[in-house]
């Protein structure tokens, strides 16, 4: 499980970096379409689930491809229309969360998006308390408040550092990017709502992981297809509608090796995220994202392409390295404060666990048996005269 969480942290830290790297040095009309990117990524991930279901293997003598003996039944479970239809609201929330995240990365840098994404932890805590009836300690609620305050301070301090550097370089500065803030908050809201439904589905259903994941992904593919076709129709500007429509630009407009690398890395990241939620909880996943957020910010300060010559040469083959973000000690300390507050919330035990632990420790029968055993040892095996309560 530790290796699984570590893999999740590393992959989750690289997801927004790769998106920013793929869109770097490109005009808005030359970037890849967000809807088609999500559609391709979810479709490839769905094929992975079907591949796990059929379990293909190659026989050498004679050379042939063998499938699982019950592969038709296993594929049929992955294509269960009733389960897919039941999870369409969850798929819709996850698709909108991914789409809004990609749109937010067009306005904000990857480090800011990931660190500010820790505001999902207070939302997850409130959602778990309201919908799942979980109780938290006073220290955990204080940690949630500390995370919220530190995130707001982090963003404003980071924007002040950016504007100061622009003034020193005599570049036109910009104010607070309200659109980016609203996009990332909306993405977090849909992600939290979908994650709560996913956790209930993964732990309430007895199906295998690849079956549940395939059912969710099939719903996401259907929702993504509707979004790709319908979103351009909501835009009134003909030029903007043509830029958003895959029928005008082409489904793979703006794609290159960087975009393909980003899509391929998003696939194992999504599967590992589902495994963490199914085996543990969405709360553990959110706490683990605290470390990945700080790691993402470190990678924006020390960008891709810097470091060993071999790594720099590999990155240069795929495209230009990611531009570094301005470094500030105050911003670094605030990002660490966010991570520590998130870890404090996750490592502290809830009231439910403390109550169950206390009930197991202070049961009257257990106390009487302990006193009875101690009396027997001191009195040489004689039983106490007091009656059992």
C-alpha positions as CSV (number, residue, x, y, z in Angstrom):
1,X,0.0,0.0,0.0
2,X,2.9,2.4,0.7
3,X,4.2,1.8,-2.8
4,X,0.8,2.5,-4.2
5,X,0.5,5.8,-2.3
6,X,4.0,6.8,-3.4
7,X,3.1,6.1,-7.0
8,X,0.0,8.2,-6.6
9,X,1.9,11.1,-5.2
10,X,4.5,11.1,-8.0
11,X,2.0,10.7,-10.9
12,X,-0.5,13.2,-9.4
13,X,2.3,15.8,-9.1
14,X,3.2,15.5,-12.8
15,X,-0.3,15.7,-14.2
16,X,-0.8,19.5,-14.2
17,X,2.9,20.0,-15.0
18,X,2.5,18.1,-18.2
19,X,-0.5,20.0,-19.2
20,X,1.3,23.3,-18.7
21,X,4.3,22.0,-20.6
22,X,2.1,20.8,-23.5
23,X,0.5,24.3,-23.8
24,X,3.6,26.3,-23.4
25,X,4.6,28.8,-26.1
26,X,1.3,28.3,-27.9
27,X,-1.4,30.8,-28.7
28,X,-4.9,30.0,-27.3
29,X,-6.1,29.1,-30.8
30,X,-3.2,26.7,-31.3
31,X,-3.6,24.6,-28.1
32,X,-5.2,21.2,-28.0
33,X,-8.9,20.9,-27.4
34,X,-9.7,20.1,-23.8
35,X,-12.7,18.0,-24.6
36,X,-11.0,15.8,-27.1
37,X,-8.0,15.3,-24.8
38,X,-10.3,14.0,-22.0
39,X,-12.2,11.9,-24.5
40,X,-9.0,10.3,-25.8
41,X,-7.6,9.8,-22.3
42,X,-10.8,8.1,-21.0
43,X,-11.2,6.0,-24.1
44,X,-7.6,4.6,-23.8
45,X,-8.1,4.0,-20.0
46,X,-11.4,2.1,-20.8
47,X,-9.4,-0.1,-23.3
48,X,-7.0,-0.9,-20.4
49,X,-10.0,-2.0,-18.3
50,X,-11.3,-4.2,-21.1
51,X,-7.8,-5.6,-21.6
52,X,-7.7,-6.6,-17.9
53,X,-11.1,-8.2,-18.2
54,X,-10.1,-10.5,-21.2
55,X,-6.6,-11.3,-19.8
56,X,-4.9,-11.9,-23.1
57,X,-1.8,-14.1,-23.2
58,X,0.4,-15.3,-26.0
59,X,1.0,-19.1,-26.3
60,X,4.3,-20.1,-27.9
61,X,3.6,-23.7,-28.9
62,X,1.7,-23.1,-31.1
63,X,1.8,-19.4,-31.4
64,X,-1.6,-18.0,-30.7
65,X,-3.4,-15.4,-28.6
66,X,-5.4,-16.8,-25.7
67,X,-8.1,-15.0,-23.8
68,X,-9.8,-15.8,-20.5
69,X,-12.2,-18.7,-20.6
70,X,-15.0,-16.4,-19.4
71,X,-14.0,-13.3,-21.2
72,X,-17.4,-12.7,-22.7
73,X,-19.0,-12.7,-19.3
74,X,-16.3,-10.5,-17.9
75,X,-16.8,-7.9,-20.7
76,X,-20.5,-8.1,-20.2
77,X,-20.1,-7.1,-16.6
78,X,-17.9,-4.2,-17.7
79,X,-20.7,-3.1,-20.1
80,X,-23.5,-3.5,-17.6
81,X,-25.9,-0.8,-18.8
82,X,-27.8,-0.6,-15.5
83,X,-24.6,0.1,-13.5
84,X,-23.3,2.6,-16.1
85,X,-26.6,4.5,-16.1
86,X,-26.6,4.5,-12.3
87,X,-23.2,6.1,-12.3
88,X,-23.8,8.7,-15.0
89,X,-24.1,11.6,-12.4
90,X,-20.8,10.6,-10.9
91,X,-19.2,10.4,-14.4
92,X,-20.6,13.8,-15.2
93,X,-19.0,15.3,-12.1
94,X,-15.7,13.8,-12.9
95,X,-15.7,14.9,-16.5
96,X,-16.6,18.4,-15.6
97,X,-13.9,18.4,-12.9
98,X,-11.2,17.4,-15.5
99,X,-12.5,19.8,-18.1
100,X,-12.5,22.8,-15.6
101,X,-9.0,21.7,-14.4
102,X,-7.6,21.9,-17.9
103,X,-9.3,25.3,-18.4
104,X,-7.8,26.6,-15.1
105,X,-4.3,25.5,-16.2
106,X,-4.8,27.9,-19.2
107,X,-5.0,30.8,-16.7
108,X,-2.8,29.7,-13.8
109,X,0.5,27.9,-13.5
110,X,0.6,24.3,-12.4
111,X,2.1,25.0,-9.0
112,X,-0.7,27.4,-8.0
113,X,-3.4,25.1,-9.3
114,X,-2.1,22.1,-7.3
115,X,-1.4,24.0,-4.1
116,X,-4.7,25.8,-4.2
117,X,-6.3,22.4,-5.0
118,X,-5.8,21.5,-1.3
119,X,-9.0,23.5,-0.6
120,X,-10.7,20.3,-1.5
121,X,-9.7,18.9,1.9
122,X,-12.1,21.2,3.8
123,X,-14.8,20.4,1.3
124,X,-14.2,16.6,1.7
125,X,-14.2,17.0,5.5
126,X,-17.5,18.9,5.4
127,X,-19.0,16.5,2.9
128,X,-18.0,13.4,4.9
129,X,-19.5,14.9,8.0
130,X,-22.8,15.8,6.3
131,X,-23.3,12.9,3.9
132,X,-21.3,10.1,5.5
133,X,-21.9,11.0,9.2
134,X,-18.2,11.1,10.1
135,X,-17.1,13.0,13.2
136,X,-13.8,14.9,13.5
137,X,-11.9,16.2,16.4
138,X,-11.4,19.9,17.2
139,X,-7.8,19.6,16.1
140,X,-8.9,18.4,12.7
141,X,-11.4,21.2,12.2
142,X,-8.6,23.7,13.2
143,X,-6.4,22.0,10.6
144,X,-9.1,22.6,7.9
145,X,-9.4,26.3,8.9
146,X,-5.5,26.6,8.8
147,X,-5.5,25.0,5.3
148,X,-8.1,27.5,4.0
149,X,-6.3,30.5,5.5
150,X,-2.9,29.4,4.3
151,X,-4.2,28.8,0.7
152,X,-5.7,32.2,0.4
153,X,-2.5,33.8,1.8
154,X,-0.4,31.6,-0.6
155,X,-2.3,32.8,-3.6
156,X,-2.1,36.5,-2.8
157,X,1.5,36.4,-1.8
158,X,2.4,34.5,-5.0
159,X,0.6,37.1,-7.1
160,X,2.4,40.0,-5.4
161,X,5.7,38.3,-6.1
162,X,4.7,37.9,-9.8
163,X,3.7,41.5,-10.1
164,X,6.9,42.7,-8.4
165,X,9.0,40.7,-10.9
166,X,7.0,42.1,-13.8
167,X,7.6,45.6,-12.6
168,X,11.3,45.0,-12.2
169,X,11.5,43.5,-15.7
170,X,9.3,46.4,-17.0
171,X,6.7,44.0,-18.2
172,X,2.9,44.6,-18.2
173,X,1.6,43.1,-15.0
174,X,-1.8,41.6,-14.4
175,X,-4.1,41.5,-11.4
176,X,-5.7,38.6,-9.7
177,X,-6.9,36.1,-12.2
178,X,-10.5,35.8,-11.1
179,X,-11.4,33.4,-14.0
180,X,-8.7,31.0,-13.0
181,X,-9.7,31.1,-9.4
182,X,-13.4,30.4,-10.2
183,X,-12.4,27.5,-12.6
184,X,-10.2,25.7,-10.1
185,X,-12.8,26.1,-7.3
186,X,-15.5,24.8,-9.6
187,X,-13.2,21.9,-10.6
188,X,-12.6,21.1,-6.9
189,X,-16.4,21.2,-6.1
190,X,-17.3,18.8,-8.9
191,X,-14.3,16.5,-8.0
192,X,-15.4,16.3,-4.3
193,X,-19.0,15.6,-5.2
194,X,-18.0,12.9,-7.7
195,X,-15.4,11.4,-5.3
196,X,-17.9,10.9,-2.5
197,X,-20.2,9.1,-4.9
198,X,-17.3,7.0,-6.3
199,X,-16.2,6.0,-2.8
200,X,-19.7,4.8,-2.0
201,X,-19.9,2.9,-5.3
202,X,-16.5,1.3,-5.0
203,X,-17.0,0.1,-1.5
204,X,-20.7,-0.7,-1.7
205,X,-20.5,-2.8,-4.8
206,X,-18.9,-6.3,-4.7
207,X,-17.6,-6.1,-8.3
208,X,-13.9,-6.3,-9.2
209,X,-11.9,-3.2,-9.5
210,X,-11.5,-3.3,-13.3
211,X,-15.3,-3.9,-13.7
212,X,-16.2,-0.9,-11.6
213,X,-13.5,1.3,-13.2
214,X,-14.7,0.3,-16.7
215,X,-18.3,1.1,-15.8
216,X,-17.3,4.6,-14.6
217,X,-15.0,5.1,-17.6
218,X,-17.8,4.1,-20.0
219,X,-20.0,6.7,-18.4
220,X,-17.3,9.3,-18.7
221,X,-16.8,8.5,-22.4
222,X,-20.5,9.1,-23.1
223,X,-20.5,12.3,-21.1
224,X,-17.3,13.5,-22.8
225,X,-18.8,12.8,-26.2
226,X,-21.8,15.0,-25.4
227,X,-19.5,17.8,-24.1
228,X,-17.3,17.7,-27.1
229,X,-20.2,18.1,-29.4
230,X,-22.4,20.4,-27.3
231,X,-19.9,22.9,-25.7
232,X,-19.2,24.8,-29.0
233,X,-23.0,25.3,-29.4
234,X,-23.1,27.3,-26.2
235,X,-20.7,29.9,-27.5
236,X,-22.2,32.8,-29.4
237,X,-19.0,34.1,-31.0
238,X,-18.5,32.4,-34.3
239,X,-14.7,32.6,-34.2
240,X,-14.6,31.2,-30.6
241,X,-17.1,28.5,-31.6
242,X,-14.9,27.5,-34.5
243,X,-11.8,27.3,-32.2
244,X,-13.7,25.1,-29.8
245,X,-15.4,22.8,-32.3
246,X,-13.4,19.7,-33.3
247,X,-15.4,19.6,-36.6
248,X,-13.6,22.9,-37.7
249,X,-10.2,22.4,-36.2
250,X,-10.0,18.6,-36.2
251,X,-10.0,16.3,-33.2
252,X,-6.2,16.1,-33.0
253,X,-5.5,19.8,-33.6
254,X,-2.5,20.9,-31.5
255,X,-1.4,17.4,-30.7
256,X,2.2,16.5,-30.6
257,X,4.5,14.2,-28.5
258,X,4.0,16.3,-25.5
259,X,0.2,16.0,-25.5
260,X,0.5,12.3,-26.2
261,X,2.9,11.9,-23.3
262,X,0.5,13.8,-21.0
263,X,-2.5,11.6,-22.1
264,X,-0.5,8.4,-21.5
265,X,0.6,9.4,-18.0
266,X,-2.9,10.4,-17.0
267,X,-4.1,6.8,-17.6
268,X,-2.0,5.1,-14.8
269,X,-2.6,8.1,-12.5
270,X,-6.4,7.6,-12.8
271,X,-6.2,3.8,-12.2
272,X,-4.0,4.3,-9.1
273,X,-6.3,6.9,-7.8
274,X,-9.2,4.5,-8.0
275,X,-7.2,1.8,-6.3
276,X,-6.3,4.1,-3.4
277,X,-10.0,5.1,-2.9
278,X,-11.2,1.5,-3.1
279,X,-8.6,0.1,-0.6
280,X,-8.6,3.0,1.8
281,X,-10.7,6.2,1.3
282,X,-11.0,9.4,-0.6
283,X,-9.8,11.3,2.4
284,X,-6.4,9.5,2.3
285,X,-6.1,10.3,-1.4
286,X,-6.8,14.0,-0.6
287,X,-4.2,14.0,2.2
288,X,-1.7,12.4,-0.1
289,X,-2.3,15.1,-2.6
290,X,-0.8,17.6,-0.1
291,X,2.6,16.1,-0.7
292,X,2.0,16.0,-4.5
293,X,1.0,19.6,-4.5
294,X,4.2,20.8,-2.9
295,X,6.1,18.5,-5.2
296,X,4.4,20.1,-8.2
297,X,5.3,23.5,-6.9
298,X,9.0,22.4,-6.5
299,X,8.9,21.2,-10.1
300,X,7.6,24.6,-11.3
301,X,10.5,26.3,-9.6
302,X,13.0,23.7,-10.8
303,X,11.3,23.0,-14.1
304,X,11.6,20.1,-16.6
305,X,14.7,20.3,-18.6
306,X,17.0,21.3,-15.7
307,X,19.2,18.8,-13.9
308,X,21.2,15.9,-15.4
309,X,22.2,16.3,-19.1
310,X,20.5,13.0,-20.1
311,X,17.1,14.1,-18.6
312,X,17.5,17.5,-20.2
313,X,18.2,16.0,-23.6
314,X,15.2,13.7,-23.3
315,X,12.9,16.6,-22.4
316,X,14.3,18.7,-25.3
317,X,13.5,15.9,-27.7
318,X,9.8,16.1,-26.8
319,X,9.6,19.9,-26.7
320,X,11.0,23.0,-25.0
321,X,11.5,22.8,-21.2
322,X,8.9,24.3,-18.9
323,X,9.6,27.9,-17.9
324,X,10.5,28.4,-14.2
325,X,8.2,30.2,-11.9
326,X,9.5,33.0,-9.7
327,X,10.9,31.8,-6.4
328,X,10.0,33.4,-3.1
329,X,10.8,32.2,0.4
330,X,7.4,33.3,1.7
331,X,5.6,31.3,-0.9
332,X,7.7,28.2,-0.2
333,X,6.9,28.5,3.5
334,X,3.2,28.9,2.9
335,X,3.1,25.8,0.6
336,X,4.9,23.8,3.4
337,X,2.3,25.1,5.9
338,X,-0.5,23.9,3.6
339,X,1.1,20.4,3.4
340,X,1.7,20.2,7.2
341,X,-1.8,21.3,8.0
342,X,-3.2,18.6,5.6
343,X,-1.0,15.9,7.1
344,X,-2.0,17.0,10.6
345,X,-5.7,16.6,9.6
346,X,-5.1,13.2,8.0
347,X,-2.9,11.7,10.7
348,X,-5.2,12.7,13.5
349,X,-7.9,10.1,14.4
350,X,-11.5,10.9,14.1
351,X,-14.0,10.9,17.0
352,X,-15.6,7.7,15.7
353,X,-12.3,5.8,15.9
354,X,-11.5,7.2,19.3
355,X,-15.0,6.3,20.5
356,X,-14.7,2.7,19.2
357,X,-11.2,2.5,20.7
358,X,-12.4,3.8,24.0
359,X,-15.3,1.5,24.1
360,X,-13.0,-1.5,23.5
361,X,-10.7,-0.3,26.3
362,X,-13.1,0.6,29.0
363,X,-15.7,-2.2,28.8
364,X,-16.7,-3.3,32.4
365,X,-16.1,-6.9,31.7
366,X,-12.6,-6.2,30.5
367,X,-11.9,-4.1,33.6
368,X,-13.2,-6.8,35.9
369,X,-11.2,-9.6,34.2
370,X,-8.0,-7.5,34.5
371,X,-8.6,-6.9,38.2
372,X,-9.4,-10.5,38.8
373,X,-6.2,-11.7,37.1
374,X,-4.1,-9.2,39.1
375,X,-5.7,-10.3,42.4
376,X,-5.2,-14.0,41.6
377,X,-1.4,-13.4,41.0
378,X,-1.0,-11.5,44.3
379,X,-3.1,-13.9,46.4
380,X,-1.6,-17.1,45.0
381,X,-4.6,-18.1,43.0
382,X,-7.4,-17.2,45.5
383,X,-10.4,-15.6,44.0
384,X,-11.7,-12.2,45.4
385,X,-14.7,-12.2,47.6
386,X,-16.4,-9.3,45.8
387,X,-19.1,-10.3,43.5
388,X,-19.0,-9.6,39.8
389,X,-20.9,-6.4,38.8
